Amino acid sequence: MGTITKQNSWIVYILKCADGKHYTGCTSNLSRRLQQHNDGESNYTSTRRPVSLITYITFSDKYKAYKFEKYLKSGSGHAFARKRLV
């Protein structure tokens, strides 16, 4: 995978784990973070490898990105993600 990052950007991403579960996260370097997930360096995904990228959304504002990640992890955010993003 090529580098998925831009200067001063934040990325909210959704992964599909080997067991069919989804993982949502936020990073400034998606390529590096995906490698960490697949290398077992993330607690949640370490036993659910391999993981694959489903979708990602890029933000120029760090705080908006983290706010959106938090929303996607809420009940209504899960419903939104299932209907619109995965």
C-alpha positions as CSV (number, residue, x, y, z in Angstrom):
1,M,0.0,0.0,0.0
2,G,1.3,3.5,-0.8
3,T,1.5,6.2,1.7
4,I,-1.9,7.5,2.7
5,T,-1.0,10.7,4.5
6,K,-0.9,14.4,3.9
7,Q,0.9,17.1,5.7
8,N,-1.1,18.3,8.7
9,S,-4.0,15.9,8.1
10,W,-5.8,13.5,10.4
11,I,-7.5,10.3,9.3
12,V,-10.4,8.4,10.8
13,Y,-10.4,4.9,9.5
14,I,-12.4,1.7,9.8
15,L,-10.8,-1.7,9.6
16,K,-12.4,-5.2,9.1
17,C,-10.7,-7.8,11.3
18,A,-10.3,-11.4,10.4
19,D,-13.1,-12.4,12.8
20,G,-15.5,-10.0,10.9
21,K,-15.5,-7.3,13.7
22,H,-14.8,-3.7,12.8
23,Y,-12.3,-1.4,14.4
24,T,-12.4,2.4,14.2
25,G,-9.3,4.6,14.8
26,C,-7.7,7.9,14.2
27,T,-4.1,8.7,13.1
28,S,-2.0,11.1,11.2
29,N,-0.2,8.3,9.3
30,L,-2.5,5.6,8.0
31,S,0.1,3.5,6.3
32,R,2.2,3.2,9.5
33,R,-0.9,2.6,11.7
34,L,-2.2,-0.2,9.4
35,Q,1.3,-1.8,9.6
36,Q,1.1,-1.6,13.4
37,H,-2.3,-3.2,13.5
38,N,-1.1,-6.1,11.2
39,D,2.1,-6.5,13.3
40,G,0.0,-7.0,16.4
41,E,1.0,-3.7,18.1
42,S,-2.6,-2.7,18.9
43,N,-4.4,-4.4,21.8
44,Y,-7.8,-4.8,20.1
45,T,-6.7,-6.0,16.7
46,S,-3.7,-8.1,17.9
47,T,-5.8,-11.3,18.1
48,R,-8.0,-10.4,15.1
49,R,-5.3,-10.3,12.4
50,P,-5.1,-9.8,9.5
51,V,-7.0,-6.5,9.3
52,S,-8.0,-4.8,6.1
53,L,-8.9,-1.2,5.4
54,I,-12.6,-0.6,4.6
55,T,-12.7,3.2,4.4
56,Y,-11.1,6.3,5.7
57,I,-12.0,10.0,6.0
58,T,-9.3,12.8,6.0
59,F,-9.7,15.9,8.2
60,S,-7.5,19.0,8.3
61,D,-8.5,19.6,11.9
62,K,-7.2,17.1,14.5
63,Y,-10.0,17.8,17.0
64,K,-12.8,17.3,14.4
65,A,-11.2,14.0,13.4
66,Y,-11.1,12.8,17.0
67,K,-14.6,14.0,17.6
68,F,-15.8,12.0,14.5
69,E,-14.0,8.9,15.7
70,K,-15.7,9.2,19.1
71,Y,-19.1,9.6,17.3
72,L,-18.5,6.5,15.2
73,K,-17.8,4.5,18.4
74,S,-21.2,5.6,19.9
75,G,-24.5,3.8,19.4
76,S,-25.8,6.1,16.7
77,G,-22.3,6.3,15.1
78,H,-22.2,2.5,14.8
79,A,-25.6,2.6,13.0
80,F,-24.4,5.4,10.7
81,A,-21.1,3.5,9.9
82,R,-23.0,0.3,9.1
83,K,-25.5,2.1,6.9
84,R,-23.1,4.5,5.1
85,L,-19.5,3.5,5.5
86,V,-19.1,-0.3,5.6
